[in-house]
Amino acid sequence: MSDIKLSLYSYLFRARAGKFDLDAMVENFSSFADEVVIATLAVQEDDTLDRLLKWEDTLDGKLKVLVIDMDIEKNNRFDGDLKTAAMQACSHPIRVIADGDERFIASQRGKWDELAKQLLSNSHLDGWMIPVVDLYGHPEYIREDQSLGLKFRMHKSSVVRRGVPLFAEKGQGLFDTSMSDSTEPCRADGLLASFLCPYDHSLLHPSICRLLKDECYVIHEGFLNLERRAELGRTFWAKHWKNRSGKDENVATRASDLMEVNLVKHNLPLS
């Protein structure tokens, strides 16, 4: 049995309004990691906080729920700040970040442990970028053009916050959204932490998915329901992205904006 312990951190609020499957999220995260930390808001319009606290009691120490007093309408970096709070509450030296609509493959845990060991032995590296696969419109399909990408996923405690790196700051509280989504891994000096991908993914297209069977990856379910995705863009994200950059941003607000014809089937294990 591996002596590696992984802390997984995330945030979630207003789960019903955003149509997030809170129970599936907690079940998946807790079956994968040794510790799960989820930040949520003290004041919200639904029962997300109560449900998370019930899960915290059920999991008996494996899940830690952080209740944050924050007005996200007045904080244009709320997602980075919430992720930072969750990250800083992690107990283990190796931390893994995830969004509420991402899922891990439990059978891959041993491979993640091997990556963690490599990371701990490398004093020049802060973290790993791990592939993420977007399921698109249906669990069997991915987009041929961009369903496979990389995210700043696993890191050491040398990452002290998730936020806007210095190079993306514009002043007056604004930042360049083409350079930052407000959740990048930053070191204490404000610079972007040092991350590499442990795999050769110079060609990010579905044919590489054959190789992913032997590598770590994360499943992203955010594009399974295109109507939901567009509704979130229209009712939530459009205004928040504008508050970040000071200008209107290109956010998909209609399902037709997200429709693609270049879909292909995949044969990746999803559990």
N, C-alpha and C positions, 0 to 999 in steps of 0.2 A: 504494500500500500504506500502511496506517495505521501511524503511529509509536507507537501506544498498545500498551503491554505489560500483560497481565493476569496476576496471580498468583491461583491458585485454591487454597484450603486446606480441609482436612477432617481427619477422624480415622477410624480403623477398627481394631477388634480383634475377636478371636474370630469371624472371618468365617464359618466353617463352622457354628458353633453358632447364630449368628444368621441363617444362610442368606442371607448377603449375597453377591452376585456380584462378587467382588473384581476379576476380570479385566475385566468389563464396566465397572465403575466407573473403573478406571485408563485403559482405552481411551477412554472418553467424555471424561473430564476432560482427558487429554493431547491429544486432538484439538481441544479447544476453547480451552484456555488456553496461554499462553506458558511458564508455570511452574506446577507442581503440587507442593504441600507436603502430606504426609499424616503425621499423628502416630499412633503406635501404641504399645502397651505392651511393655516389655522382657520381661515374663513373662506368657505366656498358654498356653492348653491345646492350641492347634492350630498350624498352619503359616502363620498369617497373616503373621507377621514375615518368615519366609523367603521367602514369595511376593512380598511388597512389595519386599524387597531385590533379588530377581531382576528385578523390573520396573524398579527404580532403575538397575540395570546396563544393562538393555535400552534404556531411554530415554536413556541417556547424557547426564545433566545436566538433563534437562527435569523429572524427578521427584526430589524431595527427601524422603526418609523420615526422620522424627524418631522416635527410640526413647526413650520416656519411662519412667522408673522410678517407677511410681505404683501404689498399692494402691487400686483403685476402691471396695473394700468399706469403706475408711476415709475416703473423700473423697466427700462428697455433692454436690460440684460438679465432678466429674471431667470431664464433657463440656465445660463451659465452659473448664476449665483446659487440656484437650487442644487445643481449638480455639484458645485464646490462644497456646499454644506454637507451633502451626502458623502462625498469623497472624504472629507476631513473627519467624518465619523467612522470611517472604516478601521477595523482592528488589525488587518493583516497587511504585510508589506507589498503584496501584489494585489492591485485593484483592477477591476474590469468594469467598464461603463456600458450601459445599455439604455435604449429608449423603451417606452412602454409597449411599443408595437414590434419589438424585436424578440427573437426566440433563439435559444441555444440548443445544440444537439448534445444530449446528455452522454451519449456513447463516445463523444470526442473528448471528454474531460481529461483523459490521460495525455492526449496531445497538447492540451492547454497547459498541463502541468510541466511538460517538457519545455515548452516555450518559456514558462515562468522561470525554470531553472537556468535556462540560457540567459534570460534577462538579468537575473540576480548575479550572474557571474561576469557580466559586462558592465564595467564602471563608466563607460563612455556613452551608454545608451539608456534613455529614460523609458522607452516603451516600444510596443509593437503595433503596427497597423495591420488589421486583420480583415480579410475579405468579408463583404456583406452582400447578400443576394436579395434583390427585390423581387418578390412574387408579384405578378402583375395581372389584376383582374380575375385570376383564378389560381388556385394552389399549384396547378401543373404548368403554369406558363411564366416565362420571364421575357423581358424586352431584349431583342437582339442587339440593340445599340448600346444600352447602358444599364443593364440589370446587375452587373457585377462591378463593385467598387471597393474602395478601401476606407476604413475609418480608424481614427486614433482610439484603439480599443483597450489594450492591456498596458499597464504602466506601474512603475515603482513609486515610492513616496516622494521622490525628487520632483514630481509634478505636484505643485502646491495649490493650484486652482484651475478651474475650467472657466475660461473667459476670453476677453479680447486681447490678443498680443499687441505689444506696443506699436508695431508697424502698421496696424489697421486703425489706430486711433485718429480721429479727425478733429477732435476738440469740441468743446461745448456739449459734451456728453454723447456725441454722435460717433459712429465708426463706419468704415468702409465695408459694406456687406458683401462685396465681391471677394474680400480677403478673410472675412471672419463671420461665423454665425453666432458668435458670443460664447461658444463652448469649447474652444481649442485648449489643449493642454499647455499650461504655462509654467515656467520655472519661477523662482523667487525674484529674479531680475526682470520679470515681465516679458521675457522672450519666449518664443515657441520652444517647447521641449523637444528633445532629440528622439525622433521615432524612425524606425525602418520597417519595411515589410519583410517577414522571414521567408517569403516565397517569391519566385520569379513570375510576376504578373505584368510583364511588359505589354502583353496583348489581353486587354480586358474585354473579352467577348464570350458568348456562351460555350464555345468549344473548350474554353479553359475549365468549364464546370466538370469535365471528365477528371481533371486533375484534383479538383476540390474534394473528391471522395477520400483522398489521403491527407487532407489538410484541415485545419480549423476554419470554420466560417460561421457567420451568423445569418439567420433568416430575418428579413424585414417584411412584415405583413402590412405596412402602411398603404400600399397601393392595391391591396386585394379588393377593397371596396372603393371604386373611383368616385362615386357620389359622395361618400363620406369624406374622402380626401379633399374634394373640391369645396365641400361645405366648410371644412376647417379653414381652408384658405380664405374663403369669402367672409366668414363670421369671426375669425380669430386672427389668423396670421397676417393678413394684408395690412391691418392697422399697426400691428407690432413691428413688422419689417419697415414700415414708413417711419415709425418713431425711432428706429435705429439709424437710418441713413439720412433722414430729413427729406426724403423724396419718395414718390410712388415707386413700388418695386414690382417686378414681374412675378406675381403670384397667381397660380392657377385657381380660378374661382368657379369654373364650370367643368363638369365631368368631360364635356367634349374637348376641353383644353388638354386633357390627359389621355385621350384615346390614341392608341397606336395600332397600326396594322402589322408592324414587323414583330410579331410575337412568335416565340418558338417554345416547344415543350422541353422540359428538363427532366433529368432522371436522378436528381440529387436526393439523398435521404433527408427527410424533414423532421425526424424524431430519433 
